[in-house]
Amino acid sequence: MTHEAPAAPGRIVLLTASHRVAPGLLSWPAWQTLHAADRVLCADAGHPQLPYLREAGIAVEHAAPGAGELVAECEGGRTVVVIPSAGQDGTDSALTDGLARLAGSGRTRMPDLELLPGSYDLPGARLLDLVQVMDRIRNECPWSSTRTHRGLAKYAIEEAYELVEAIEDGDRAELREELGDVLLQVVFHARIAEEAEETEEGTGEEGDGPFSIDDVAGTIVEKLIHRHPHVFGGESAHTPEDVKAHWLRTKAAEKRRDSVTDGVPLTQPALALAAKLAGRVRTAGLAVDLPVTEGFGYELLALAVRAEAAGADPETELRAASRAYRDAIRAAEGHG
């Protein structure tokens, strides 16, 4: 008496694809599986992958079978590929839960189950989500839709200060949040800049046209590559001092400044401004005497120059001293 071997259990493939990757850009294993499948199912008739799959000769059925139906469809060794609805980073939870219940019951002979990522998020992929969310907020939020560069400027300063505070406090959770707030300012300003007209700030001069976050990123990428010839070019740098020298040379060539003071924002905190000017003078090898005038401002200027020459940041030094002073005040108040 002969016994027939049981039929192969078949195979269910849940094919996922990142919505942050352009549709149609699937991995080679994904394309192989799709072409070899007996059926390809997708419950979302408007899924962005469908036109590309059909163009590749893959017949995709608009269907959403339950777990039991899907298992039955695999009898005889058939392979069924299921494409989850667009926008889902994982799979259809109702389907996967149903398959898990069937497998756990022990009463159903289950086909092989496989989760096949058709595309992967690259580092920085969530930045695409941020750009998309910012675009919707700009279009639909009554407050955000009316903001201008000038109106948002104060928030950039506030967020930068809060970031520095998180760094000095050593709070990594706070650091993560504050970095996000600073990043939001960049994306917000870039989104505003996409619009052709800036009624509050536009000057009408050449170069005042719209630009996007991609233009912003492209500009800084080009700048970083150009200013790091020891990384992307043929030059060498073995110490931080060598790197700084490369940076200063390339920056000077780019800016073509008439004075070492060009590009130093006068609106920055006064101690930081004094240290920046002192650093420019020292780096340029200029002999510039400090103004000989009485007054606290000139005394503070001299202290800031001394601190910069000693390799200290006077702004950071004074802030640390002020924090200690604040703690002493709270202790005197009995706060402990």
DAGI-V94414 format. One line per field, one symbol per residue. psi: psi as a letter, one per 20 degrees, with the letter a starting at -180 (. if undefined). burial: + if it has 9 or more other ideal C-beta (glycine too) atoms within 8 Angstrom, else -. A space follows every 10 residues. Layout:
psi->???
burial->???
This chain:
psi->pqpppqqqia ppoooqppii ppqinqqghg gggghiqhqp qpiohjpihg hhghhjjpop pnqmqrgggg ghhiqjjqpp pporqqiphc rohgghgghh gghihjipoq rpppoophqq prpjhihhgg ggghggghhi phghijqrgg highhggghg ghggghghik ohghggghhh hghggghghh ghihphpnhh ipijrpijrq rrhhhgghgh ggggghjmii gibjrqpirh hgghggghgh ghhghlqhqi ipiopiirqg hhgghgghhg gghikqooqq pnqqqhghgh gggggggghj jqohggghgg hhghgghhgh hhiji.
burial->--------++ ++++++++-- +-+--++--+ +-+++-+-++ ++-+--+-++ ++++-+-+-+ ------++-+ +-+++-++++ ++++++-+-- ++--++-++- +++----+-+ +-+--++++- ----+---++ +--++-++-- ---++-+++- -+---+--++ -++-++-+-- ---++-+++- ++++++++++ +++----+-- ---------- -++-++---- --+--+++++ ------+--- -++-++++-+ ++-------+ ---+------ ++++++++++ ++-------- -------+-+ +++++-++-- --+++-++++ --+------+ +-----
